[in-house]
Amino acid sequence: MSKPASDRILVLIPARMASTRLPGKPLADIAGLPMIVQVAKRAEEAGVGRIIVAVDDKRVFDAVSAAGFTAVMTAESHQSGSDRIFEALQAADPERKAEIIINVQGDLPTIEVESIRAALRPLEDPAVDIATLTTEITDPHEKTNPNVVKVVGGPLSATRLKALYFTRATAPYGEGPLYHHIGLYAYRRAALEKFVALGPSTLETREKLEQLRALEAGMRIDAEIVDGVPLGVDTPEDLEKARAILTARKTD
């Protein structure tokens, strides 16, 4: 008998208070709710599995709990979201019911629910260890912007790439589309366990891209192609954009 979707899939949302560019980011008000609660609501609307918010501050824990979601307290010392969600996974699922873990970043309050669902599709192939998202770059300036991470991949279909490399450089060379990586991941549990047990890799350290650790270790990452990049809230200007988007959605 297969496990119910709510047991088999766990959505983990890391929330870190110590943002340098936007202090107190998880609790920033967006359309009447803290940002981290808005992200949890997008995950709830996606309807793919149980939702856990991994927090490092009692104020965020209380805000998430007051909104009816489950929060797990994690260490402040984690250097990456994957380490934080792994600690939360161990606390929230000691019986190891979850087979797939979706990591939705805690600063994506306007993410489309279909994008969350799309991250699961590559895992239909048992050869895939980790799934992620990407979209074709349409803004010429993004092609040379090192803050826009590119997926270099081999096409598997019209909507999927097999990731060969991730880079801040403009790549690949020559004619053809370039793809903007979207940092939302779906891991097989064993893949997440392997990933966090590995030390930082050479290319990961050089590019400052954590996902390269998995590729260097021989793990397979496939990227589902979606329409558009979700707004990541990193600055006060981003916050105002998110407020406008979600306020407009409320009035529709």
C-alpha positions in Angstrom: 0.0 0.0 0.0 1.5 3.4 -1.0 1.8 6.2 1.5 -0.6 9.1 1.4 0.8 12.2 -0.4 0.8 14.1 2.9 3.2 11.5 4.4 5.3 10.8 1.3 6.0 14.5 0.5 7.2 17.1 3.0 7.5 20.8 2.1 10.2 22.4 4.2 10.5 26.2 4.3 13.6 27.7 5.9 13.3 31.1 7.6 16.3 33.0 8.8 16.0 36.2 10.7 19.6 37.4 10.2 19.2 39.0 6.8 21.7 41.8 6.3 19.9 43.6 3.5 16.4 43.3 5.0 16.5 42.8 8.8 13.6 40.7 10.2 12.7 39.6 6.7 10.5 36.6 7.7 8.2 38.9 9.7 7.8 41.7 7.2 4.2 42.5 6.6 2.8 41.6 3.2 -0.9 42.1 2.6 -1.6 41.7 6.3 0.5 38.6 7.0 4.1 38.0 7.8 6.1 37.1 4.7 6.9 33.6 6.0 3.2 32.9 6.5 2.5 34.1 2.9 5.1 31.5 1.7 3.5 28.8 3.8 0.1 29.7 2.2 1.5 29.3 -1.3 2.8 25.8 -0.3 -0.6 25.0 1.2 -2.3 26.1 -2.0 0.0 23.8 -4.0 -1.5 20.9 -2.0 1.5 18.6 -2.5 2.2 17.5 1.1 2.7 18.4 4.7 4.3 21.8 5.4 7.0 22.5 8.0 8.6 25.9 8.5 12.2 25.7 9.8 12.9 28.7 12.0 15.7 30.1 14.1 13.9 32.7 16.1 11.1 32.4 18.7 9.2 35.4 17.1 9.0 33.6 13.8 8.0 30.3 15.5 5.1 32.1 17.2 4.0 33.9 14.0 4.0 30.6 12.0 2.2 28.7 14.8 -0.4 31.5 15.2 -1.2 31.2 11.5 -2.0 27.5 11.9 1.2 26.1 10.4 3.8 23.8 12.0 7.2 25.4 12.9 10.4 23.6 14.0 13.1 25.5 15.8 16.6 25.0 14.3 20.1 26.3 15.1 21.0 29.8 14.3 24.5 28.6 13.1 23.4 26.9 9.8 25.3 28.3 6.8 22.8 27.1 4.2 19.1 26.4 3.8 19.7 22.8 3.0 21.4 22.3 6.4 18.5 24.0 8.1 15.8 21.9 6.4 17.8 18.7 7.2 17.7 19.5 10.9 14.0 20.2 10.7 13.4 17.0 8.7 15.0 14.9 11.4 12.9 16.6 14.1 9.6 16.7 12.2 9.8 13.2 10.6 11.7 10.9 13.0 9.7 7.9 11.6 11.1 8.6 8.1 7.7 8.6 6.4 8.7 11.4 4.0 10.4 10.1 0.8 10.5 13.5 -1.0 11.4 16.9 0.5 10.6 20.1 -1.3 12.7 23.1 -0.2 10.7 26.3 -0.8 12.8 29.4 0.0 11.2 31.5 2.7 11.5 34.7 0.7 9.2 33.7 -2.2 5.8 35.0 -1.0 4.4 35.4 -4.6 5.6 32.1 -6.0 3.0 30.5 -8.3 1.7 27.3 -6.8 2.1 25.5 -10.2 5.9 26.1 -9.9 5.9 24.2 -6.6 4.1 21.3 -8.2 6.4 21.5 -11.2 9.4 20.7 -9.1 8.1 17.2 -8.5 7.9 16.2 -12.1 11.6 15.3 -12.7 11.4 12.9 -9.8 9.0 10.7 -11.8 12.3 9.4 -13.3 13.9 7.2 -10.7 17.4 8.1 -12.0 17.0 11.7 -10.8 18.3 12.5 -7.3 17.3 16.2 -7.1 14.8 18.3 -9.1 14.9 22.1 -9.5 13.4 24.8 -11.7 14.6 27.0 -14.5 13.2 29.5 -17.0 14.5 30.8 -20.3 16.3 34.2 -20.0 14.5 36.9 -22.0 16.2 40.0 -20.6 19.6 40.5 -22.3 21.1 42.1 -19.2 20.5 38.9 -17.2 22.7 36.9 -19.6 25.8 38.7 -18.3 24.7 39.4 -14.7 26.6 37.2 -12.2 23.8 37.4 -9.7 21.6 35.5 -12.2 22.6 31.9 -11.9 22.5 30.0 -15.2 21.7 26.3 -15.7 23.8 24.6 -18.4 21.9 21.5 -19.3 21.2 19.0 -22.0 17.5 19.1 -23.2 15.5 16.0 -22.2 12.2 17.4 -23.6 10.6 20.7 -24.3 10.1 21.3 -20.6 13.1 19.7 -19.0 16.9 19.9 -18.8 19.5 17.5 -17.4 21.7 19.8 -15.4 25.4 19.6 -16.4 26.6 22.7 -14.6 25.4 25.8 -12.8 27.4 29.1 -13.2 27.3 32.8 -12.7 29.1 33.3 -16.0 27.4 33.7 -19.3 27.0 30.1 -20.5 26.8 28.1 -22.7 28.6 29.9 -25.5 27.1 30.2 -28.9 23.6 30.6 -30.3 20.7 29.3 -28.4 18.7 29.9 -25.2 20.2 30.6 -21.8 18.4 29.5 -18.6 17.9 31.3 -15.3 18.1 28.9 -12.4 15.3 29.2 -9.8 16.4 28.0 -6.3 13.6 25.7 -5.4 14.5 22.1 -5.0 12.8 18.7 -4.5 15.1 16.0 -3.1 14.7 12.3 -2.6 15.3 11.8 1.1 18.5 9.7 0.5 19.8 12.4 -1.8 19.3 15.2 0.8 21.0 13.0 3.4 24.0 12.4 1.1 24.2 16.0 0.1 24.4 17.4 3.7 27.0 14.8 4.6 29.3 16.0 1.9 31.7 18.8 2.7 31.7 22.0 0.5 33.2 21.1 -2.9 35.8 22.9 -5.0 33.4 24.3 -7.6 30.8 25.1 -5.0 33.3 27.2 -3.2 34.6 28.9 -6.3 31.2 29.8 -7.8 29.5 30.1 -4.4 26.7 27.8 -5.6 25.8 25.0 -3.3 24.1 22.8 -5.9 27.5 22.2 -7.5 28.4 20.0 -4.5 25.8 17.5 -5.7 27.0 17.5 -9.3 30.6 17.1 -8.3 29.5 14.1 -6.2 28.0 12.4 -9.2 24.3 13.2 -8.3 21.8 13.9 -11.0 19.9 17.1 -11.1 17.1 17.7 -13.6 15.5 21.2 -14.1 11.9 21.6 -15.0 11.3 24.6 -17.3 8.6 27.0 -16.0 7.3 30.4 -17.1 9.0 33.3 -15.3 11.1 33.8 -12.2 9.4 34.2 -8.8 10.1 37.4 -7.0 12.7 36.8 -4.3 12.4 39.4 -1.5 15.9 40.6 -0.6 15.6 44.4 -0.4 13.1 47.0 0.7 12.3 47.6 -3.0 11.5 43.8 -3.5 9.3 44.0 -0.4 7.2 46.8 -1.9 6.8 44.8 -5.1 5.6 41.8 -3.2 3.1 43.9 -1.3 1.7 45.3 -4.5 1.4 41.8 -6.1 -0.3 40.2 -3.2 -2.5 43.2 -2.4 -3.7 43.0 -6.1 -4.4 39.3 -5.7 -6.5 39.9 -2.7 -8.7 42.4 -4.5 -9.2 40.2 -7.6 
